[in-house]
Amino acid sequence: MSPEAEKTRREFLEEALREDPDNTFARYGLAMEIAKTEPAAAWIHFEYLLLHHPEYTATYYQAGMFLISQGRPDEARKVLAAGAEVTGRQGKQHAQHELQAALEALDSGL
């Protein structure tokens, strides 16, 4: 994808958040968009979602993987475990399995 397309996607997400700061989809998308280039800013968006929208289950796996990539395994473990609990409570078995698998991989050092 060209840099122009990425910039356009980011601008679209930022505009959506300016219009509605509580837009979970836009905030999640922006966190994913900037995770590799602006990790501190990405974490602010992940953390916002975890704190203000704990039932938005998509956040848990990606935030956990982000934390692992940032060398923060203890925090990742907490996020993944919380996500497994939330998805289990919601009956989202596939998501719960993915979170548990990520936890097991983290615990085994993979």
Sine and cosine of phi, psi and omega as CSV:
sin_phi,cos_phi,sin_psi,cos_psi,sin_omega,cos_omega
0.00,0.00,0.64,-0.76,-0.05,-1.00
-0.96,0.29,0.45,-0.89,0.05,-1.00
-0.84,0.54,-0.54,0.84,0.01,-1.00
-0.90,0.44,-0.66,0.75,0.00,-1.00
-0.91,0.41,-0.66,0.75,0.03,-1.00
-0.90,0.45,-0.69,0.73,0.02,-1.00
-0.88,0.48,-0.66,0.75,0.01,-1.00
-0.89,0.46,-0.69,0.72,0.03,-1.00
-0.88,0.48,-0.72,0.70,0.01,-1.00
-0.88,0.48,-0.72,0.70,0.01,-1.00
-0.87,0.49,-0.65,0.76,0.03,-1.00
-0.87,0.49,-0.71,0.70,-0.01,-1.00
-0.92,0.40,-0.67,0.75,0.02,-1.00
-0.90,0.44,-0.64,0.76,0.04,-1.00
-0.90,0.44,-0.68,0.73,0.03,-1.00
-0.87,0.50,-0.63,0.78,0.03,-1.00
-0.95,0.31,-0.55,0.84,0.08,-1.00
-0.90,0.45,-0.64,0.77,0.00,-1.00
-0.96,0.30,-0.57,0.82,-0.02,-1.00
-0.55,-0.84,1.00,-0.01,-0.05,-1.00
-0.86,0.51,-0.27,0.96,-0.02,-1.00
-0.99,-0.16,0.23,0.97,0.00,-1.00
-0.96,0.30,0.98,-0.21,-0.09,-1.00
-0.90,0.44,-0.66,0.75,-0.03,-1.00
-0.89,0.46,-0.71,0.70,0.00,-1.00
-0.92,0.40,-0.65,0.76,-0.01,-1.00
-0.91,0.41,-0.69,0.72,0.04,-1.00
-0.89,0.46,-0.72,0.69,0.01,-1.00
-0.87,0.49,-0.65,0.76,0.01,-1.00
-0.92,0.39,-0.67,0.74,0.05,-1.00
-0.85,0.53,-0.71,0.71,0.01,-1.00
-0.91,0.42,-0.64,0.77,-0.04,-1.00
-0.89,0.45,-0.62,0.78,-0.12,-0.99
-0.97,-0.26,0.06,1.00,-0.09,-1.00
-0.82,0.57,-0.64,0.77,-0.06,-1.00
-0.99,0.11,-0.47,0.88,-0.08,-1.00
-0.99,-0.15,-0.47,0.88,-0.02,-1.00
-0.66,-0.75,0.94,0.33,-0.11,-0.99
-0.86,0.51,-0.60,0.80,0.00,-1.00
-0.90,0.43,-0.68,0.73,0.02,-1.00
-0.93,0.38,-0.63,0.77,0.03,-1.00
-0.88,0.48,-0.69,0.72,-0.03,-1.00
-0.89,0.47,-0.58,0.81,0.04,-1.00
-0.84,0.54,-0.66,0.75,-0.01,-1.00
-0.95,0.31,-0.68,0.73,0.07,-1.00
-0.86,0.50,-0.73,0.69,-0.04,-1.00
-0.89,0.45,-0.65,0.76,0.05,-1.00
-0.84,0.54,-0.74,0.68,-0.01,-1.00
-0.89,0.45,-0.68,0.73,0.00,-1.00
-0.89,0.45,-0.61,0.79,-0.04,-1.00
-0.99,0.16,-0.67,0.74,-0.12,-0.99
-0.99,-0.14,-0.31,0.95,-0.02,-1.00
-0.67,-0.75,0.89,0.46,-0.07,-1.00
-0.90,0.43,-0.26,0.96,0.03,-1.00
-1.00,0.02,-0.08,1.00,0.03,-1.00
-0.99,0.15,1.00,0.03,-0.24,-0.97
-0.93,0.37,-0.40,0.92,-0.01,-1.00
-0.86,0.52,-0.47,0.88,-0.06,-1.00
-0.90,0.44,-0.63,0.77,-0.18,-0.98
-0.86,0.52,-0.77,0.64,-0.04,-1.00
-0.90,0.44,-0.76,0.65,-0.05,-1.00
-0.92,0.40,-0.63,0.78,0.04,-1.00
-0.91,0.41,-0.64,0.77,0.05,-1.00
-0.89,0.46,-0.72,0.69,0.02,-1.00
-0.90,0.43,-0.62,0.79,0.05,-1.00
-0.87,0.49,-0.74,0.68,-0.01,-1.00
-0.88,0.47,-0.64,0.77,0.06,-1.00
-0.87,0.49,-0.70,0.71,-0.01,-1.00
-0.90,0.44,-0.39,0.92,0.00,-1.00
-1.00,-0.06,0.12,0.99,0.01,-1.00
0.96,0.29,0.56,0.83,-0.03,-1.00
-0.84,-0.54,0.89,0.45,-0.12,-0.99
-0.91,0.42,-0.56,0.83,-0.01,-1.00
-0.91,0.41,-0.66,0.75,0.06,-1.00
-0.92,0.38,-0.64,0.77,0.02,-1.00
-0.87,0.49,-0.68,0.73,0.01,-1.00
-0.85,0.53,-0.69,0.72,0.00,-1.00
-0.90,0.43,-0.68,0.73,-0.02,-1.00
-0.91,0.40,-0.72,0.70,-0.01,-1.00
-0.90,0.44,-0.66,0.76,0.02,-1.00
-0.91,0.42,-0.67,0.75,0.04,-1.00
-0.89,0.46,-0.66,0.75,0.03,-1.00
-0.89,0.45,-0.64,0.77,0.04,-1.00
-0.89,0.46,-0.62,0.79,0.02,-1.00
-0.92,0.38,-0.72,0.69,-0.02,-1.00
-0.90,0.43,-0.73,0.68,-0.02,-1.00
-0.91,0.40,-0.56,0.83,0.07,-1.00
-0.90,0.44,-0.68,0.73,0.02,-1.00
-0.90,0.44,-0.55,0.84,-0.01,-1.00
-1.00,0.08,-0.09,1.00,-0.01,-1.00
0.97,0.25,0.35,0.93,0.01,-1.00
-1.00,-0.04,0.99,0.17,-0.13,-0.99
-0.89,0.45,-0.65,0.76,-0.01,-1.00
-0.89,0.46,-0.74,0.67,0.02,-1.00
-0.90,0.45,-0.65,0.76,0.01,-1.00
-0.88,0.47,-0.68,0.74,0.02,-1.00
-0.88,0.47,-0.68,0.73,0.02,-1.00
-0.88,0.47,-0.67,0.75,0.01,-1.00
-0.92,0.38,-0.66,0.75,0.02,-1.00
-0.92,0.40,-0.63,0.78,0.05,-1.00
-0.89,0.45,-0.66,0.76,0.04,-1.00
-0.90,0.44,-0.63,0.77,0.05,-1.00
-0.89,0.45,-0.71,0.71,0.00,-1.00
-0.89,0.45,-0.67,0.75,0.03,-1.00
-0.89,0.45,-0.67,0.74,0.03,-1.00
-0.90,0.44,-0.69,0.72,-0.02,-1.00
-0.93,0.37,-0.48,0.88,0.01,-1.00
-1.00,0.00,-0.03,1.00,0.06,-1.00
0.99,0.13,0.31,0.95,0.01,-1.00
-0.98,0.20,0.00,0.00,0.00,0.00
